[in-house]
Amino acid sequence: MPIGEFGGAPGPVGEGNVVLTTPLYWMYEISQAALNPGRAVADATRLLFSNPLNPLAQTEFGKSVAAACELFERTTRRYGKPEWGLNDTEVGGMRVPVTIHSVWEKPFCRLLYFERQLTRPLRAPQPRVLLVAPMSGHYATLLRGTAEAFLPDHEVYVTDWADARMVPMTAGRFDLDDYIDYIVEILHVLGGNVHVVAVCQPSVPVIAAAALMEAESDPFVPLSMTLMGGPIDTRSNPTSVNKLAAERGIDWFRNNVITRVPFPHPGFMRDVYPGFLQLNGFVSMNLDRHIDAHKNLFRHLVQGDGDSVQKHREFYDEYLAVMDLSAEYYLQTVETVFVKHLLPKGEMTHRGNPVDLTKIERIALMTVEGEKDDISGIGQTKAAHDLCSSLSADRKVHYEQKGVGHYGVFNGSRFRSEIMPRIGDFMRSAAQPSTRQAASG
């Protein structure tokens, strides 16, 4: 999850600048088209050597051929947006169906509501939670496990960000200021009485939106705000990701990773940080681990280890599915968060208005960090507590989870068993009338 995990831009890309990577996207599309016949042959060969009617299917040779063909097809495929796959959940000891539908939509985002089809009314209303997914290369389905953990005891809404490649130029540009506007508008649509959870990159725009709403005494501010593994102050314990941005500077990113969407995609001629470049960065950070994982896939396919094969498929179907980011959003975020550190310096603005975190007085704050996080280092998210100096100590909570990296902060067994219960307790405490009155007083 390198720099591609974070986005933004200071101005229209290409105005007075030569976009050096413009042909790159076209070359990628041509290479994908050229590989289509090979993938088709590989898939047909895999089916042939996996067919139980084929005597060779039960031999090591046949299994090796089928495994090699699957490996080729999977490593050259363009992965589409994954499905959520959350069809039901358990509420009050009963399994209930879950339907997902959009309740608000703009060109670059939909707000999804995970509606639980309850057969009987709840004894008491459950907290309403807005999960703000990263707009950072992977789709919002990366938070599948997060949403699944919240569903039994919460009403869940998730921001489903659009692939910039699929957004026509007529929809206009999208930058960090627009992202913040979207968050504010979503909170207005939800009408208050909601808890916000920002996972990784959106920690910055979410806390900025909260500060702007507080400055205007907005009645729809959230009850609480949970920031998880977010780059609030990347000067604290900087990681290799942070150092790369600081060393290269914004012009390097503008000239080397920005390209234009080719025909016939709906976003034709839109300047983007393309998903295939982001994926190259994701994989290169842990290349040896990914090579070993695919070697193991080959071995497990030959051995017939179905459980291990399925786990590999599920992980990489999600990991390799990437989307393009608007160039304006990507560059502006890199500059604001990683190069100039405007938020912790108190210099960040939104459409000319200062983002003053000391204005936050009504919103309870929780921060969560992972001990082994190599994307957002220890202390980067916790920095929000010092910046929100107007909040009383009893309205702030920090938790550091031992033994987990960046992904483990919002997903996995430790998230479900150790982090999630603490977030739930925090939200219930933040919603208590006495606590809110004390904060406003």
C-alpha positions as CSV (number, residue, x, y, z in Angstrom):
1,M,0.0,0.0,0.0
2,P,2.5,2.7,-1.1
3,I,1.8,6.3,-2.1
4,G,-1.0,5.0,-4.3
5,E,-3.0,4.5,-1.1
6,F,-3.4,8.3,-0.8
7,G,-4.7,10.8,-3.4
8,G,-5.2,14.5,-4.3
9,A,-3.9,17.4,-6.5
10,P,-3.0,21.1,-6.4
11,G,-4.5,22.0,-9.8
12,P,-5.5,20.8,-13.2
13,V,-2.8,18.3,-14.3
14,G,-1.4,19.1,-17.7
15,E,-1.8,22.9,-17.5
16,G,1.7,24.0,-18.2
17,N,3.0,20.6,-17.5
18,V,3.9,17.7,-19.9
19,V,2.2,14.5,-18.8
20,L,5.0,12.2,-19.5
21,T,3.1,9.0,-19.0
22,T,0.2,9.7,-21.4
23,P,1.1,6.8,-23.8
24,L,1.6,4.4,-20.9
25,Y,-2.1,3.7,-20.4
26,W,-2.6,3.0,-24.1
27,M,0.3,0.6,-24.0
28,Y,-1.2,-1.2,-21.0
29,E,-4.5,-1.6,-22.8
30,I,-2.8,-3.0,-25.9
31,S,-0.8,-5.5,-23.8
32,Q,-4.1,-6.6,-22.1
33,A,-5.7,-7.1,-25.5
34,A,-2.7,-9.0,-26.8
35,L,-2.8,-11.4,-23.8
36,N,-6.5,-12.2,-24.3
37,P,-6.0,-15.1,-26.7
38,G,-3.3,-16.6,-24.4
39,R,-5.6,-16.4,-21.4
40,A,-8.4,-18.0,-23.4
41,V,-6.1,-20.9,-24.4
42,A,-4.8,-21.3,-20.9
43,D,-8.3,-21.4,-19.4
44,A,-9.4,-24.0,-22.0
45,T,-6.3,-26.1,-21.3
46,R,-6.9,-25.9,-17.5
47,L,-10.5,-27.1,-18.0
48,L,-9.2,-30.0,-20.2
49,F,-6.7,-31.2,-17.7
50,S,-9.1,-30.7,-14.8
51,N,-11.8,-32.7,-16.4
52,P,-12.4,-36.0,-14.4
53,L,-13.0,-37.8,-17.8
54,N,-9.5,-37.0,-18.8
55,P,-7.1,-39.8,-17.6
56,L,-4.3,-37.3,-17.3
57,A,-6.3,-35.2,-14.8
58,Q,-5.4,-37.6,-12.0
59,T,-1.6,-37.6,-12.8
60,E,1.0,-35.2,-11.5
61,F,1.7,-34.1,-15.0
62,G,-2.0,-33.2,-15.7
63,K,-2.4,-31.5,-12.3
64,S,0.8,-29.5,-13.0
65,V,-0.4,-28.4,-16.4
66,A,-3.8,-27.3,-15.0
67,A,-2.1,-25.5,-12.1
68,A,0.3,-23.6,-14.5
69,C,-2.6,-22.6,-16.7
70,E,-4.5,-21.2,-13.7
71,L,-1.4,-19.4,-12.5
72,F,-0.9,-17.7,-15.9
73,E,-4.5,-16.7,-16.2
74,R,-4.7,-15.3,-12.7
75,T,-1.5,-13.3,-13.0
76,T,-2.3,-11.7,-16.3
77,R,-6.0,-11.1,-15.7
78,R,-7.6,-7.6,-15.2
79,Y,-9.6,-8.0,-12.0
80,G,-13.0,-6.3,-11.8
81,K,-14.7,-4.8,-8.8
82,P,-15.3,-7.5,-6.2
83,E,-18.7,-8.3,-4.8
84,W,-19.5,-7.5,-1.2
85,G,-20.9,-11.0,-0.5
86,L,-22.5,-9.9,2.7
87,N,-25.9,-11.6,2.3
88,D,-26.8,-12.1,5.9
89,T,-25.8,-11.4,9.5
90,E,-26.7,-12.3,13.0
91,V,-28.8,-9.9,15.1
92,G,-29.9,-10.9,18.6
93,G,-29.0,-14.5,18.0
94,M,-30.9,-14.8,14.7
95,R,-29.7,-14.9,11.1
96,V,-31.3,-12.1,9.1
97,P,-30.9,-11.2,5.4
98,V,-28.9,-8.1,4.4
99,T,-29.7,-6.1,1.3
100,I,-27.3,-3.4,0.0
101,H,-28.6,-0.4,-1.8
102,S,-27.6,3.1,-2.6
103,V,-29.2,6.0,-0.6
104,W,-27.2,8.9,-2.1
105,E,-25.0,9.2,-5.2
106,K,-22.7,11.7,-6.9
107,P,-20.3,11.1,-9.8
108,F,-17.4,9.9,-7.7
109,C,-19.2,8.2,-4.8
110,R,-22.3,6.3,-3.7
111,L,-23.5,5.9,-0.2
112,L,-24.4,2.3,0.4
113,Y,-26.8,1.2,3.2
114,F,-26.5,-2.4,4.5
115,E,-30.1,-2.9,5.4
116,R,-30.8,-5.8,7.8
117,Q,-34.2,-7.4,7.1
118,L,-35.2,-7.7,10.8
119,T,-38.2,-9.9,11.5
120,R,-38.9,-8.2,14.9
121,P,-38.2,-4.8,16.3
122,L,-35.0,-4.2,18.3
123,R,-35.4,-3.6,22.0
124,A,-33.3,-0.4,21.6
125,P,-32.0,1.6,18.6
126,Q,-28.5,0.5,17.6
127,P,-25.7,3.0,16.7
128,R,-25.7,4.2,13.1
129,V,-22.2,4.0,11.6
130,L,-20.7,5.6,8.5
131,L,-17.7,3.7,7.3
132,V,-15.5,6.0,5.2
133,A,-13.6,3.7,2.9
134,P,-10.2,4.7,1.5
135,M,-10.2,6.2,-2.0
136,S,-6.8,4.8,-2.4
137,G,-6.5,2.3,-5.2
138,H,-8.6,-0.6,-3.8
139,Y,-12.4,-0.7,-3.9
140,A,-14.5,-0.1,-0.8
141,T,-15.0,-3.9,-0.7
142,L,-11.6,-3.9,1.1
143,L,-13.7,-3.1,4.1
144,R,-15.9,-6.2,3.8
145,G,-14.6,-7.6,7.0
146,T,-15.0,-4.3,8.8
147,A,-18.6,-3.9,7.7
148,E,-19.3,-7.6,8.6
149,A,-18.0,-7.0,12.1
150,F,-20.2,-3.9,12.6
151,L,-23.4,-5.4,11.1
152,P,-24.7,-7.5,14.1
153,D,-24.9,-4.4,16.4
154,H,-25.0,-1.4,14.2
155,E,-26.8,0.2,11.2
156,V,-24.0,0.4,8.6
157,Y,-23.4,2.8,5.8
158,V,-20.3,2.7,3.5
159,T,-18.8,5.2,1.1
160,D,-18.4,3.4,-2.3
161,W,-15.9,5.5,-4.3
162,A,-16.0,5.4,-8.0
163,D,-13.2,4.3,-10.4
164,A,-12.1,7.5,-12.1
165,R,-11.7,5.6,-15.3
166,M,-15.5,5.1,-15.3
167,V,-16.4,8.8,-14.7
168,P,-16.9,10.9,-17.8
169,M,-15.1,14.2,-18.2
170,T,-18.4,15.9,-18.2
171,A,-18.8,15.1,-14.5
172,G,-16.0,17.6,-13.7
173,R,-12.8,17.2,-11.7
174,F,-12.5,15.7,-8.2
175,D,-9.9,16.8,-5.6
176,L,-9.4,16.7,-1.8
177,D,-11.7,19.7,-1.3
178,D,-14.4,17.8,-3.2
179,Y,-13.8,14.7,-1.0
180,I,-14.4,16.8,2.1
181,D,-17.5,18.3,0.6
182,Y,-18.8,14.8,-0.1
183,I,-18.3,13.8,3.6
184,V,-20.1,16.9,4.8
185,E,-23.0,16.3,2.4
186,I,-23.3,12.6,3.4
187,L,-23.5,13.6,7.1
188,H,-26.3,16.0,6.2
189,V,-28.1,13.3,4.2
190,L,-27.8,11.0,7.3
191,G,-29.3,13.8,9.4
192,G,-27.1,13.5,12.5
193,N,-27.0,10.8,15.2
194,V,-24.3,9.0,13.4
195,H,-20.8,7.7,14.3
196,V,-18.0,8.1,11.7
197,V,-15.2,5.5,11.2
198,A,-12.4,6.6,8.8
199,V,-10.1,3.8,7.7
200,C,-6.5,4.9,6.8
201,Q,-6.4,7.7,4.1
202,P,-9.8,9.3,4.8
203,S,-8.7,10.1,8.4
204,V,-7.5,13.5,7.1
205,P,-10.5,14.6,5.1
206,V,-12.9,13.2,7.8
207,I,-11.3,15.2,10.6
208,A,-11.1,18.2,8.3
209,A,-14.8,17.9,7.5
210,A,-15.5,17.6,11.3
211,A,-13.5,20.8,12.0
212,L,-15.3,22.8,9.3
213,M,-18.7,21.7,10.5
214,E,-17.9,22.5,14.1
215,A,-16.6,26.0,13.0
216,E,-20.1,26.6,11.5
217,S,-22.0,25.1,14.5
218,D,-23.4,22.5,12.1
219,P,-26.2,20.5,13.8
220,F,-25.3,17.4,11.8
221,V,-21.9,16.8,13.2
222,P,-21.3,13.1,14.1
223,L,-21.5,11.9,17.7
224,S,-18.1,10.3,17.4
225,M,-15.2,10.0,15.1
226,T,-12.9,6.9,15.0
227,L,-9.7,7.2,13.0
228,M,-7.9,4.0,12.2
229,G,-4.3,3.9,10.9
230,G,-4.6,7.3,9.4
231,P,-1.8,9.7,8.3
232,I,-2.8,12.7,10.5
233,D,0.9,13.7,11.1
234,T,3.3,11.8,8.9
235,R,6.3,13.6,10.5
236,S,5.8,11.3,13.5
237,N,7.7,8.0,13.1
238,P,7.8,8.3,9.2
239,T,7.6,5.1,7.2
240,S,9.2,4.4,3.8
241,V,5.9,5.6,2.2
242,N,6.2,8.9,4.0
243,K,9.9,9.3,3.2
244,L,9.3,8.6,-0.5
245,A,6.8,11.4,-0.9
246,A,9.0,13.9,1.0
247,E,12.1,13.0,-1.0
248,R,10.5,13.0,-4.5
249,G,8.3,16.1,-4.1
250,I,5.0,16.8,-5.8
251,D,6.5,17.6,-9.3
252,W,8.0,14.1,-9.5
253,F,4.6,12.5,-8.9
254,R,2.9,14.8,-11.3
255,N,5.3,14.0,-14.1
256,N,5.8,10.3,-13.5
257,V,2.6,8.7,-12.4
258,I,-0.2,10.7,-14.0
259,T,-1.6,9.5,-17.3
260,R,-4.8,9.9,-19.3
261,V,-7.6,7.4,-19.6
262,P,-7.7,5.9,-23.1
263,F,-10.7,5.3,-25.4
264,P,-13.2,3.5,-25.0
265,H,-13.5,3.9,-21.3
266,P,-16.2,6.4,-20.1
267,G,-13.5,8.6,-18.5
268,F,-11.6,9.0,-21.8
269,M,-9.0,11.7,-21.5
270,R,-9.4,12.2,-17.7
271,D,-6.0,12.6,-15.9
272,V,-5.6,9.8,-13.4
273,Y,-3.2,7.9,-11.3
274,P,-4.0,4.5,-12.9
275,G,-4.7,1.3,-11.0
276,F,-2.1,-0.8,-12.8
277,L,0.7,1.6,-11.7
278,Q,-0.6,1.5,-8.1
279,L,-0.7,-2.3,-8.2
280,N,2.9,-2.3,-9.4
281,G,3.7,-0.3,-6.3
282,F,1.7,-2.5,-4.0
283,V,3.4,-5.7,-5.2
284,S,6.9,-4.3,-5.3
285,M,6.8,-3.4,-1.6
286,N,6.6,-7.0,-0.7
287,L,7.6,-8.8,-4.0
288,D,9.2,-11.8,-2.3
289,R,6.1,-12.5,-0.3
290,H,3.9,-12.3,-3.4
291,I,6.2,-14.6,-5.4
292,D,6.2,-17.2,-2.5
293,A,2.4,-16.9,-2.3
294,H,2.0,-17.8,-6.0
295,K,4.6,-20.6,-5.7
296,N,2.5,-22.0,-2.9
297,L,-0.7,-21.7,-5.0
298,F,0.9,-23.8,-7.7
299,R,1.9,-26.5,-5.1
300,H,-1.5,-26.5,-3.4
301,L,-3.3,-26.8,-6.8
302,V,-1.1,-29.9,-7.6
303,Q,-1.7,-31.3,-4.2
304,G,-5.4,-30.7,-4.3
305,D,-5.4,-28.5,-1.1
306,G,-8.7,-26.8,-1.7
307,D,-8.9,-24.7,1.4
308,S,-5.5,-23.1,0.9
309,V,-6.3,-22.5,-2.8
310,Q,-9.6,-20.9,-2.0
311,K,-8.0,-18.6,0.6
312,H,-5.4,-17.5,-2.0
313,R,-8.1,-16.8,-4.5
314,E,-10.2,-14.8,-2.2
315,F,-7.3,-12.7,-1.0
316,Y,-5.8,-11.9,-4.4
317,D,-9.2,-11.4,-6.1
318,E,-9.5,-8.4,-3.7
319,Y,-5.9,-7.4,-3.6
320,L,-5.4,-7.3,-7.4
321,A,-8.7,-5.4,-8.0
322,V,-7.6,-1.8,-8.3
323,M,-9.2,1.4,-9.5
324,D,-7.9,4.7,-11.0
325,L,-7.7,7.8,-8.9
326,S,-8.5,11.3,-10.1
327,A,-5.1,13.0,-10.6
328,E,-6.3,16.2,-8.8
329,Y,-7.3,14.2,-5.7
330,Y,-4.1,12.1,-5.7
331,L,-1.7,15.0,-6.1
332,Q,-3.4,17.4,-3.7
333,T,-3.4,14.7,-1.0
334,V,0.2,13.8,-1.5
335,E,1.2,17.5,-1.3
336,T,-1.1,18.3,1.6
337,V,-0.5,15.3,3.8
338,F,2.9,13.9,2.9
339,V,5.0,16.7,1.5
340,K,3.9,19.9,3.3
341,H,2.2,18.4,6.4
342,L,-0.4,21.2,6.3
343,L,-2.9,19.7,8.7
344,P,-0.6,19.2,11.8
345,K,1.0,22.6,11.0
346,G,-2.4,24.3,11.2
347,E,-2.0,25.5,7.6
348,M,-4.5,23.3,5.8
349,T,-7.4,25.1,4.1
350,H,-10.6,24.1,2.4
351,R,-11.7,26.4,-0.4
352,G,-9.9,29.2,1.3
353,N,-11.3,28.5,4.8
354,P,-8.8,27.4,7.5
355,V,-9.2,23.8,8.8
356,D,-8.9,24.5,12.6
357,L,-9.0,21.3,14.6
358,T,-9.3,23.3,17.8
359,K,-12.9,24.0,16.8
360,I,-13.8,20.3,17.4
361,E,-15.6,20.4,20.8
362,R,-18.7,18.1,20.4
363,I,-17.3,15.1,18.6
364,A,-15.8,12.3,20.7
365,L,-12.5,11.1,19.2
366,M,-11.0,7.6,19.1
367,T,-7.8,6.7,17.3
368,V,-6.6,3.1,16.6
369,E,-3.1,2.1,15.5
370,G,-1.3,-1.2,14.8
371,E,2.0,-2.0,16.5
372,K,3.5,-3.3,13.2
373,D,1.9,-0.8,10.8
374,D,4.5,0.0,8.1
375,I,2.1,2.4,6.2
376,S,1.0,4.8,9.0
377,G,3.6,4.7,11.7
378,I,2.9,4.6,15.4
379,G,2.0,8.0,16.6
380,Q,0.7,9.4,13.2
381,T,-2.9,8.8,14.0
382,K,-2.6,9.5,17.7
383,A,-1.4,13.0,16.8
384,A,-5.1,13.9,16.3
385,H,-5.5,14.1,20.1
386,D,-3.0,16.9,20.5
387,L,-4.4,18.8,17.5
388,C,-8.0,18.5,18.9
389,S,-7.0,20.5,22.0
390,S,-10.5,21.7,22.8
391,L,-11.8,18.2,23.4
392,S,-11.7,17.2,27.1
393,A,-9.7,14.1,28.1
394,D,-12.8,12.1,28.8
395,R,-13.9,12.5,25.1
396,K,-10.7,11.0,23.8
397,V,-9.6,7.4,23.5
398,H,-6.5,5.9,22.0
399,Y,-5.8,2.2,21.4
400,E,-2.7,0.5,20.1
401,Q,-3.3,-3.1,18.9
402,K,-0.3,-5.3,19.5
403,G,0.9,-7.7,16.8
404,V,-0.9,-6.3,13.8
405,G,0.1,-4.4,10.7
406,H,-1.8,-1.9,8.7
407,Y,-4.4,-4.3,7.4
408,G,-5.0,-5.9,10.8
409,V,-6.1,-2.5,12.2
410,F,-9.4,-2.8,10.4
411,N,-9.7,-6.5,9.4
412,G,-8.9,-10.0,10.6
413,S,-9.4,-12.0,13.8
414,R,-7.7,-9.4,16.2
415,F,-9.9,-6.6,14.8
416,R,-13.0,-8.7,15.4
417,S,-12.0,-9.9,18.9
418,E,-10.0,-6.9,20.3
419,I,-10.5,-3.7,18.3
420,M,-14.1,-3.9,17.3
421,P,-15.5,-4.4,20.9
422,R,-13.5,-1.3,22.1
423,I,-14.9,0.8,19.2
424,G,-18.4,-0.4,20.1
425,D,-18.0,0.6,23.7
426,F,-16.6,4.0,22.7
427,M,-19.5,4.7,20.5
428,R,-22.1,3.8,23.1
429,S,-20.3,6.0,25.6
430,A,-20.1,8.9,23.2
431,A,-23.8,8.7,22.6
432,Q,-24.7,9.1,26.3
433,P,-26.6,12.4,26.7
434,S,-24.7,13.3,29.9
435,T,-21.4,12.9,28.1
436,R,-22.5,15.1,25.2
437,Q,-24.0,17.8,27.5
438,A,-20.8,17.9,29.5
439,A,-18.7,18.3,26.3
440,S,-21.0,21.1,25.0
441,G,-21.0,22.8,28.4
